[in-house]
Each structure stands twice: as C-alpha cells, then as structure tokens.
Amino acid sequence: MRGTLSFLKPQLREAVGGYKLDVPECPIKLNQNENPYDWPSSLKQAVFERVRDMSWNRYPPFVPAAFVAKVAKYVGVDPGQVLVGNGSNELMYAVFACVLEPRRKLVITQPTFTLYALLGKVFGADVVDVPLDAEMRFDLPGLEIAAKDAACVIIATPNNPTGSVIDPMELEHLVASSEALFVIDEAYFDFHGVSALELCATHKNVVVLRTFSKAFATAGLRFGFMVCHEAVQPYFATAKLPYNVNIFTMAAVEVALEQANVLKGRLDEIKRERERVIRVLKERGLHVYPSRANFVLFESDKNARKLWEKMVKRGVLVRDVSKYPRLERALRVSIGRPEENDAFLKALEAALVEVKK
Ligand SMILES: Cc1ncc(COP(=O)(O)O)c(C=O)c1O
C-alpha cells in the first residue's frame, strides 16, 4: 500500500492538528467564553413546540427569506446584506473561500483567535501577523501597511484572547485605506456595545461576523450571521453551503429573537463580574489586560501550564493560552456565575502558592 498522502495539499502538513482543545472534566467550566446561564426551560419548551409540528422530512427553504428578514430586522440592516450560518465560523470559512488562495495575503493580529491562521493555511494563503503592542492594543499603522497588498484582514473586536477593542474611527480610516476585504469578528459585541455594522452599508470591503454562541447562550445550537454590502452578498452566498442552518436552529433563533431580553438579561451581571474579577486579580499583583468581552487575560510570574493543572485538580477549568505567541505566562478565564468566579479566584490563589515558578 502506498502511503505518501501526496493527494493532500502541501499546506495541510503545516496546519494539521492546529486547532486542539484540552477539555478535562471539571465542574467549573470557564474555558470557552460561553454564557454561564442556560436557556430557561420555558423557552426550550417553546422551541420544542415549534419544531414538533414541522415537516422533518423536507429541506428547509432554499433561501430562508422570512428567517433572514427577522435576523436583519433585529440587527437593523437590510435583509439583502445578511447571510446566516451554522455558527459564525462557518461563514468565516465561506468568506475565506471567496478571497483566499495561494500567493494571496491574509493579515491577522497576534495573539488572536487561532482559527484565522489555521483556515488561512488551509486555503493556502500567506498568513501575515501584525503583533498587538505591549499592552495588547491594535497596531493601527502596522495594520495599514500590512493591508496594502493583502486580500483580507481579519480583526476580532473585542479580540480573543486579549479582550482588546479597535476604535471605530480608526477602523473606518483603515478600511478606507485599502482594497483588502476587512472581516470584523464581533463575536463578543454584546459585552462591548460598539459595532462596525454601519460601515457595511457604505463600504463594499467590510464584513461583520456575529454569533449567538456568547451573549445569546446558544453555543450548542450553532448559529451565526454575517452582514456586508448588498452588492457583495451574492458572491459570499455562492460559497456558502445550501441548507446550512437546520430547522431546529431556526426555530430556536426565532424564539431567541422574540425573547432577547430574557436571554441577554444577565449581560449586566456578567460585565459587573468581569470588573470584580479584574479588580481581585490586580489586588493579587497579577498583570491583567483590560477586557470588553466576557473573559479576562492575565499573567503571573509562574509557569502558566502548571497553574492551569493545579486549578484543574481543584475542579476549575480555564484556558491555557501559554502556547499562543507572546502569552507564555498567560491564562484566560471566562466570566461565569458569581459563585463560579469565586471558585476560580480561590483555586488560583491556592495554585499561585503551590507553583514555585
Ligand atoms: C473571536 C471568535 N469568533 C468566533 C467564535 C465562534 O463563533 P461561533 O460559535 O459562532 O462559530 C469565537 C468562539 O470562541 C471567537 O472567540
């Protein structure tokens, strides 16, 4: 049997296994920036009832126009600007498929969401890093230079795992300075409240990605959407798989939109808890980066992996980001319920004593 795997694209050898997640069973789960509050059972029941009477043997509508119109109305944009997806990651994939190929440049900031570089490599693009500054702020002049000959620039704001945000005026300047496509990943928009959405109406080179996985507490159902200029939407629609959002998810998202106040009712508490966690971490002498998302990045002078392991032993799972560029000493914690945040702070305090360096 021949086994050279020469049928694979060469760049896959570099990318293979690049997106792994170490998830030991822990009662306190603060590693994926999820909403710590599940849907109330009355809302789940409302979804079950809608789905029960549907025809499961039939495909969803080829273009789910009525559904897209509801999403567009909620966001305040024209339905012709919107595409819906099985999570925002799926739409990112479709957008990349439209713009990336070998010898084209994808600009990313570093550190950022790991999937960007991984997908960039899968599509054979040259992935160019523009490092954040020492305080994890975006390097606008650096991005402007890198964007000049790029096909695509992807920016998460708030950025994962740092929590950093980009100023909307600076973003507008950046977008106007280049022909590249700017993908603005607003997965954590609801914790920040500042959006690049308006740019989509006036600039053909802007895509905004949003997800229901965070503020809407819907990560398990997989739903995200993208907004762009209506002149470019048909191109992205061509690269998207048909029937990519199933009838269960559509029913759930309709309920979510009708009951947005209930599902997003804990956002203020999460933001307050974020500030409390930041304050306590700082009081303990740790270096904490400002965050506008539902997670916090912090550094100590101790080995981050060892701290992570000690906390896992105490049943608290945070994200070990120490393999990310420039984050050798860092961990990221998602903001949970108040009692979960207390358990995290306690476990960290003990781990800091136990780990010598
Ligand atoms: C920056 C960023 N974008 C997108 C996602 C995932 O979005 P979705 O669940 O809609 O695919 C995440 C999840 O952690 C994220 O951090």
Ligand as a Chemical Component Dictionary entry (heavy atoms), coordinates in Angstrom:
data_LIG
# 
_chem_comp.id                   LIG 
_chem_comp.type                 NON-POLYMER 
_chem_comp.pdbx_formal_charge   0 
_chem_comp.three_letter_code    LIG 
# 
loop_
_chem_comp_atom.comp_id 
_chem_comp_atom.atom_id 
_chem_comp_atom.alt_atom_id 
_chem_comp_atom.type_symbol 
_chem_comp_atom.charge 
_chem_comp_atom.model_Cartn_x 
_chem_comp_atom.model_Cartn_y 
_chem_comp_atom.model_Cartn_z 
_chem_comp_atom.pdbx_ordinal 
LIG C1 C1 C 0 -13.360 35.612 18.072 1  
LIG C2 C2 C 0 -14.318 34.474 17.940 2  
LIG N1 N1 N 0 -15.010 34.337 16.802 3  
LIG C3 C3 C 0 -15.895 33.326 16.646 4  
LIG C4 C4 C 0 -16.101 32.395 17.642 5  
LIG C5 C5 C 0 -17.033 31.239 17.460 6  
LIG O1 O1 O 0 -18.238 31.596 16.931 7  
LIG P1 P1 P 0 -19.317 30.511 16.522 8  
LIG O2 O2 O 0 -19.641 29.704 17.738 9  
LIG O3 O3 O 0 -20.469 31.343 16.062 10 
LIG O4 O4 O 0 -18.771 29.680 15.391 11 
LIG C6 C6 C 0 -15.388 32.501 18.829 12 
LIG C7 C7 C 0 -15.587 31.483 19.883 13 
LIG O5 O5 O 0 -14.928 31.375 20.854 14 
LIG C8 C8 C 0 -14.476 33.567 18.979 15 
LIG O6 O6 O 0 -13.776 33.694 20.101 16 
# 
loop_
_chem_comp_bond.comp_id 
_chem_comp_bond.atom_id_1 
_chem_comp_bond.atom_id_2 
_chem_comp_bond.value_order 
_chem_comp_bond.pdbx_ordinal 
LIG C1 C2 SING 1  
LIG C2 N1 SING 2  
LIG C2 C8 DOUB 3  
LIG N1 C3 DOUB 4  
LIG C3 C4 SING 5  
LIG C4 C5 SING 6  
LIG C4 C6 DOUB 7  
LIG C5 O1 SING 8  
LIG O1 P1 SING 9  
LIG P1 O2 DOUB 10 
LIG P1 O3 SING 11 
LIG P1 O4 SING 12 
LIG C6 C7 SING 13 
LIG C6 C8 SING 14 
LIG C7 O5 DOUB 15 
LIG C8 O6 SING 16 
# 
